Amino acid sequence: MKKFSRRFAPLLFAATCLSPVAAHAGSFYAFGDSLVDNGNIPRVYLVPFSAIEGPLAPYYDNGRFSNGPTWAEILPGLTGLSFTAANDVAVGGAFAGPLTIGGTTYNNLSNVPSTSPPFTAATTTALPSFDEEVANFAAAGGHFGPGDVVGVWVGANNYFVAAGEIALNPLAAQSIITAAVTQDITQIETGVGGLISLGAKTLIVQDLPLLGFTPDFNTQPTQTIQAVDAISIAHDSNLSLAMGFLHNSTGANIILVNEQQLFNEVLANPAAYGITNTTTACVTVTACLTGTAATQDTYLFWDGVHPTASIHQFIARYAAADLNALRALTAPAQIAADGQAAFSSQLGARMSDLQAGASGFALNLPQQSMVAELGANDAAPDAQVGKLSGFLSGSYGFGNRNQTAVTSSFTYNVASFALGVDDRIANGIAIGAALGYGSDSGTVQYGSKVSSNAYQFGAYATFYQPSFFLNLKFAYGIDSYNNTRPGVLAGNITAKPGGSTYDFGMDTGYVMHYQNFAFGPIAGIDAANAHINAYTESGDAALTQSVSAQDYQRVIADVGLAGSTELTLGAAELSPHVSVTVNDLVSGNGGNFTSVFTDEPGVSLTSSYPKATHVWAELRGGVTAALSPRLSLSADFATTVAKSDGEDHQFSANLRYSF
């Protein structure tokens, strides 16, 4: 009996990708004030740090305003972003923009004359504001690529000036606060907007903790503490509105890190962060100032307003967790679509069995069959019309998807089982239905885990003649997820959304014969959708997200050639087969959905599924060995060619015994 290679199982069944292509990770850039500055005042502006911090300058870490690296220097190593010292252009003392004090306009606190003797500025070298940092970066030809991430932390220096004004005129506190916050937020919005205009697509912006907790203020009169806390609250509220507006108007994703939430968690449980002193500046305690780094890092604050390096480490870890979480959101639906396609592929395998004359009960061990057994003599002379038959099959697949500019890479495993019955309603026509169960899992870059169980139903129909076949199939699944990702402290962030998937496929082929060879054109089309319901994560309130409902859709068409022949090796009949197709992503480069971090619900983020390769080729082949009239064994492979989003490779085996 001659055999002709059936159109391969849908590419939507995730083929194994053994070696991803180069990742698309970008670079990290940082702008702002002393909470970001990595030593630029002495290194770039050549101002001795002793001019800024006096005799304590040697205890500061190489011109940083702390005892170690800032969060902006730590974050790249936690997110796969490249970084050099020159990428950090922040300057300590930076105002958000130009600020008029006593009739004179300043850009940096270090240029403002002291209010105490000798009433001089720390330096006469002009240092920039945040808005000037952005302007200088642009003037030097700076711009950002799609995978770059920009960090911003600025604003507090404006409020130190406002606090001084309130101390001189406490009755005008509210008007001073309103004016200061309005100006500060407007200038930050201008600067962040400028970064977006230079190409920034993803930004991490830090707001302010309550300034009343800092050593410079926590021993002041209650009225002063209340005033600076009111400034912090107004700043954070208005910054959220401004960043939300920028996202809505530009499409840029702005992760707003809620420092009030983070510092409140540290203050509520300092031991969890290794902190024993939350109120005193390390530089004012000799045992801390001259102590080891381990001793210094038990303090929350390095000096009157700046955190220690250990807190910068935690800030970096929280910001990195936010960024990694955002970039992992597109993985679950892609894995679900692959799992559904695995079930759908088993329906295709069953139709090929029917075309080959299968009857009775067939048992297919884990496989991903790629061979159609339709030939000149296969048109069903051996099957009884109207007789029900059944099958039980299983499949297993694994692979990965490459990192893109804004989405994380992931690996996956999909296992699927199907139990079905079918009926030959006429010669050359069969219909059937099946129930299935799928277990899908995935590991996303930087530790997120995807796990889902799928309960599936499928229906199929095949029409076949000696030189032609047409297969139709539809599959639907209900999905239950249990997803996790690492938190910063003990305990994972978890989500348990529900969802559904469907897959509709049609494939056809025309068979020609020459001597012992069968060959001909094949074509097919497959449409799939994976839907995940809206959900909210559980866990650390500084990290959890609320994610809208999402739909991942794709339609793939293919056309190509297939051929097979027969060989005899001892008592075994061998049927090698090969197919080459050109595949086209007809539509459905994913879609968009939104999310928010629950501690910043006013700042929406938009996720887009990665853009897949539009046209690529696929080569498939293998061999089937008929070991006896009832027992056959097949081994197959598949590989993609010229697929820019990653090469897929698949190897499979199928053992079939018919009763």
N, C-alpha and C positions, 0 to 999 in steps of 0.2 A: 504494500500500500504506500503510495507516494504521499509525502507530507510537505505542506507549504507553510512557511513561517508567518504566523499571525502577526498583526500589528502589535507592537510591544505594548506592555501594560503602561498606563498613562504616566507621563513624566511627573505628574502631580504626586505619584508615589515617590517619596523622597529617596532619590538615589544616593548611594554612599559617596561622600566627598572625602577622599583620603588625605588630601593636602591642600589647604586653602591658599589662595593667592595672597599677595602682600596686603596687609591691612591698610585702612585709610585713616588712621588716627592722625589728628592735626596737632597743633601746638597750643600752648596755654600762654596767654598774655595777661598782665596785671596792671591796673591803674588805681590811684587813690592816694591815701595819706600814710601815716606812720604804721598803721595796722597792716600795710601791704609792702612798704618800702624794705628792700633787701640790702640796703647800704648805699643808696644812690647819692646821698648828700656828700659824703667824703669821696666816693669813687667817681661819680660823674660830675658833680658840681665843685669838687675840690675844696669843700668847706670842712675844716677840721671838726670832728665830731665833738671835741671838747667845747667848741663854741656853742653847741646845742645843749649838751648835758653836763658841761663843767667837769669837775673832778671825778664824777662817776662814769665818765665816758669809757674808760678802759674796761669797765665791767659789762658794758653793752656789747653785743656780739657783732663785731665788724661793721659798725655803723647802723645796725638794726635797732629798733626800739623795743628790744626784748633780749632775753638771754640765749636766743637760738633762732633758727629759721622761722619765717612767717608761714602762715597757712598757704599762701600763694606759691611758696617754694616746695611745699610738701605735696600739695594736691596732684601735680602732674604724675608723680610716681604711683599714685593710687588709681589713676584713670587711663594710663597708657598714652598720655599726651606728652609731646616733646617740650623741652623748656631749657632756656639758657638765661643767665643773669640779665642779659640785655632785654629779655622779654618783659621784665618787670620795670616799668617806668615810673612807678609811684614814688612820691617824695613826701617825707615826713613833714607835717605842718601844713599840708595843702588844704586850702579852703576849697569848697565845691566850685567856686568861681570868684571873680573879683568882689571884694568886700570893702566897703567904705567905713573907716573908723576915724572919728575925729576930723572928718573932712579930707582924709587921705585914703586912697584906694590901695589895697594890698591883695596879693594873691596867696600869700603863705604866712602862717602864724610866726614863723621864725624871722620874718622881716618887720614885724610889728614891734615898736619900742616897748620896753618893759614898763610896767606901772610902778615899779619900785627902783630905787637907785641902783645903777647909774642911769636909768631911764633910756637905755639904748637897746637896739634890736640885737638878737643873737648873731645875726650876720647881715651884712649889707649886700651880699651876693643875692641877686634876685632869684628866688625859688618859685616854682610854678604852682598854680592851682590845678585842680583836677581838669577843668575845662581847658587850661593851657596844655596840660599833658596830652590831651587828646589832639589839640590843634598842632602841637609840635610833632606828634607821631604822624599825623596826616601830612604835614609839610615835608617830612623826611621821606615821604613815599610809602608810609606804612599802610597796609591793608590786611584783610583777613580772608582765609580760605574757608570753604564750607565746613571743614572739620575742625576748625579752630574754635577755642573757647576763650572767652574774655572774662576776667574777674575784676570786680569793682568793690571797693570799700572806702567810703568817704562821707564826710558830713559833720563829724563830731567837733572839728576845730571851729567851725562857725558858731557852734553852740557854747563853746568855752568863752567866746567873746560875748555872746548873748547873756551868759550867766554873770559875767562881770557887770554888764549893763543893768541887770536885774538887781544885783547887790547894791548898786548906787541909787536905783530908783525902784524899790520893790512894789510901789503902788501901780507901776506901769508894766508889771510882769506879763500880764496876758497879752497886751499889745506888742511887747517885745518878742514874746514867744511866737505869736502869729506871724509877725514880720520876718523873723529869723527863719522859721520853718518854710514859709512861702518862698523866700529867696533861695534857701538851700535846696529844696526839692526842685524848683525850677531849673537851677543850675545843674543838678545831678541829671535831671531828665534831658537837658540839652547835651550834656556830655555823653550819656548813654546813647542818645539818639545819634550823636556824631559817630560813635563806635559802630552802630548799626549801619550807618551810611557808608562806612568803610568796609562793609562786608560781614560784620559779626552776625552770625545766625544763632549762636548759643552763648548766653552770658550768665555768670553767677554774680549776683549782687547781694551784698550783705547789708542788713539794716543795723540798728543800734540796740545794744542792751540798755537797761535802765541805768543812766549815768549816776544816779544816786547811790548805786552799789559800789562805785569805784572809790579807792582810798582818798582821792582828792576831794570827794564830796560826802562820803559816808559818815564823817564826824562833824559835818556842818550843821547849823541849826535846821530844824525840821522844815521850816519854810523854804530854805535853799534846796534841800533834798527834794521836796515836793515840786519845786519849780523845774529842776533839771530832769526829774522823772516825767513831768508833763511835757517837756520838750521832746524826750525820747519817744513817748507815746504818740505825740502829734507827728513827729518825723516818720515813724514806722507806718502809721496809718496812711499818711499822704504819699509816702514812697510806694506803698502797695498800689494805690490808685494810679500813680504815675507809671509804674512798670506795667500794670495791667493795660493802661492806655497804649503804651508803646508796643506791647505784644499785639493788641487788636489792630493797630494802625500799620504795623510793619511786618507782622508774622514772625518776628524774632522770638525765640524762646528765652525767657528770662527767669532763671531759678532764683527766687528771692529767699535767702536764708534768714530765718526768723531767729535773730540773736537773743531776743527776749526769751523765747521758748527755750533755747539752748542754755543760756546762763541761768534761767530759773531751774532747769533740771540739775545743773551743776550745784547750785546753791541748796537745792532740796536734798541732794544726796552726794555731797562732795567726796565721800570715801570711795564711791564707785568710780570716780575719776582720779583717784590717788591724791586728792587735795585735802590738806588739814587746816589751811589758813585761807579764809575767803575774804578777809577784811583789810589786811595790812599789806603795804607794798614791800616786796622783798628787799628793795634797795635801801629801805629804812631800818632793816634788821641786820646787824653785822654778821650774825651767824648764817643768815641766808645769803647776803651779798657776797661773802667770801667763802661760802660753802660749796659743796659739790653740786653738779647739775641735778642730781637726784634730790638733794635738799631744796634747791631752788624751785623745782617742779612740783613741790608739795604746796606751793603758794599759787593762788588764783591770779594774783596781780604781781607783775614785775616792778612797776613803778606806780605813780598815781593814777594812770589811766590806761596802761597797756598790760595785756595778759602775758603770762609766762609762756615759754616755748611749749610746755606740755599742753596748755590750753590751745595754742595755735595748732598743735597736732590734732586735738579733738575737733577743732573747727574745720580743719582740712578733711578729716575723716567724714564728718557730717556732710560737708559740701560735696565730697566725692561720692558718697552714698546716694545723694540726691541726683547727681549727674548720671551715675551708673544705672540708677533705677529708671530714669527717664529713657535712657537709650536701650533698656531691656524690654520695654513695653510691647514692642512689635513681635517678639518671639513666640508667645503662646499661640496666637492665631495661625501663624505659619506652620507650627508643629501640628496643630489640630487638622489643618488642611492636608498635610502629609499623611496623618493617621487615617483620615477618611478615605484618601486615595488608595491606601493599602487595602482597605476593605473593598472598595470599588474594583480594584484590580483582581480580586478573587472572583468577582462576578464575571469578569472578562475571561479568566482562566476556565471557569465552569462552562461558559458558552463554547469555548474551543473544544472542551471535552465532548460536549453534545454534538458539535459538528463532526467530531471524529467517530461518533457512534456510541458514546458512553451510555451504559444502562446499568440498572441495579444501583448499588451504593458505592461511591468512590471515596477514598480516604486520601487526601493530599497532605503530606507532612509539610512543615514550615518551608515555604517556597515563595518565589515570585516568578511564576512561569512567564516566558516571553515568546513561546512558540505556538503558532496556530497549527492545528493538525487538520488542515483542510486540503484535500487534493482531489484528483480526478475521480477516485473511487470511494470518496468519503461521504457521499451524499445521503447517508442514513439507510442503507439497505438492511442494517442489522438491528435497528431499533424499532420497537413496536409503538405505533401511534396510540396515544391515549394512556400509555403506561407511565405512572409516576416514578420518578427516580430522585435520589437525594445525594448530597455531598457534605462532607466536613473538611474544611481546609484551614490552614494557618499560614501566616506570613510574618516575616521579621525584616525590618529595615533599619538602617542607621546612617548617619552622615553629619554634615555640618553646613552652616551658612557663614559666609565671610563677613567681617566687619565692614561697615560703610562709614561715610563721614559722620553720620548721626545715629547709627544703630549699632548695637553690639553683635559680635559673632556668637554663635551657639552651636552645640552639638546636640543630636537627638537620637532617640531610639523609639521605634514604633513596632508594636506587636499587635496582630489582628487575627481573629478567628471568626469563621463563618459557618453556619449550618443552614442548608437550604433544600428546597424541593423544587422540581420542575416537571413539566409535562410537554411531550411532543404532541401538539394539537393537530399537526398535519405533517406530511413528508416535507422535510426541509424547514420546518417552523417549530420552534420551541419557546416556551415562556417559563419563568420561574420567579421565586422569591426567596429571600434569605434573611436570617437574623444574624447579627454579629456583635462581637465585643472587642474593643480596642483598648490597649494600655499604652499611653504615650508618655514619654519623659524627655526632658531636655536640660542641659546645663548651659546657662548663659554666661558670657564673659563677666568676670568679677563676681561670680558666685551665686547669681539667681538660679533657682531651680523651678522647672515647670513639670507638673505631673497632672495627668488627666485620665479619666476613664470615660469611654464612649460606648453607648448602647445604640446599635445601628440596625437599620432595616434597608433592604435593597430589593429592587425588582429589575428583571432583565428579559430581553427577547432577542432571539437570533434567527436570521433568515439565511439559508445557505443552499447553494447548488454546487455542482462539481467544479465550476470555474468562478464562483463568486460567493462572497459572504458579506453580510451586514449585521452588525451588533449594536444594540441599544441597551443602555443601563442607567439606572438612577439609584442613588444611595443617599440616605438621610441618617444623621446621628445626633444624639443628645449627649452633651459633654458636661462633665463635672470636674472642676479643676481644684487642685490643692497646691498653690504656688508659694514659694518662700524666697526670701532674699536676706542676706546678712544685715543685721543692725550694727550699730557702733559698739554698744555695750552688749551684755549677754542678752540673748533672745533674738529670734528672727522676726522679720516683717512678713506677715502672711496674708494671703488672699484666697478666697474660695468662691470664685464666680461660677456661674453656669453658662452654657452656650449651646450652640447647635452648628452642624455642618451639613452641606449637601454637595453632591457631585453628580453631574450628568455627562455621559460620554457616548459618542458614536464613532465607530470605526468600520472601515470597509476595505476590501481588497479584491483584485481581479487576478486569477491564476492562469498562467500559460504553461505549457509543457513542451519540453524538448528532450527526447530520449529519457534519461533518468533524472532530469532536472525539472524542478518547478520554480517559477519565478513570476514576478509581476509587480505592478504598482500597489501601494498601500496608502491610506490616508485616514485621518481621524481628527476629531475635535473634542475637547474636554473642558467643561466649565465647572468651577468649584467656588464655594463660598464658606468661610468660617466666621461665625458670629459669636462674640463674647458679650454677655450682658454687662451692664454697668456694675461697678463694684467699688468698695472702699476697703483698703488694707487695715489690718490690725497690728498693733505694736507701738513702738516709740512714737509719740505724737510729733516729735521733731522730724520724722522721716516718712510718715504714712502718706499715701496718695489716694485720691478719689479719681477713678478713671471712668470715662463715659463708655457707652456701648460702642462696639467697633465691628466692622465687617472687612474681612480680607478676601478679595475677589480676584480671580484670574481666569482667563480663557486662553487655551493653548491649542493651536492647530498644527498638524504635521502632515507632511507628504514625503514619500520616498519609494524605495524599491526593496523588495525582499526576495530571497531565494533559498532553496533547500535541495538536498539530494539524498540518496540512500546508499549506504555501504553495508557490507556484511563482514563481520569480524567474528569468526568462529560461529557460535550459536547465537550471537547477538546481532540484531539489526540496528545499525547506527544511522541517525538522521541529522547531519550537521546543517545548520541554518544560520543566515546572516541577514541583517537589515540595516539600511542607511536611510536616515530621514533628515529633513530640514524642518526645524520647529520654529514656530512664530508665536510670540506673545501677542495675540490678537487684541486683547484689552485687559485692563485690570492690573496696572502697576500699583497694586495695593490700594490704599485709601488713607484718609485722615481721621483722627479722633483726638479728643482733648482729655486733659487731666489737670489736676491741681494738687499741690501739696496741702494737706488738710490744715496746716498752721498758717497758710497763706492762700485762703480760698479766693481772693480777689485777683490773683495772677494766673491766668490760664496758660497752659502749655499745649502745643500741638505736635502730635507724633504722626509721621508719615511712614508707611511701609516702604522698605527699600525698593528702589527701581531695579527691576530685573532686566537681564539681557533680553533684547527684543527678538533677535534671530540667532539661532545657533544650530549646530548639527549634532546628530547622535548616531553612534555606531553600536549595534547590538549583535550578538551571536552566541552560539552554543551548540550543544549536541544532545540528542535524545537517544537513549539506548533501550530498545525493546528486549528485555531479558527473558521474557516468557509471554504467552498470550495475555496474561493478567498483570504482569509486573513490568514497569518501565522506570528508568532513571534518567534525569536530565540535569545538565549543568549549563549555566548561562552567565554571560557578562554583558555589561553596558557601560559606555563611557561617552561623555559629552566632548564636543570639539568647538573651540572658539566661543566659549561661554564666559563672558568677562566677569560675571559675579561669582565665579567659582566653578571649578571642574567637578563633575559628579561621576562617580564610578560605582558600579553595582555588580555583585557576584551572587549567584543564587543556585540552589539545587532543589529538585523536585522528585519525590518518590511517590508513585501512584500505584495503588493496588485496587483493582475492581473485582467485586464479588459477583 
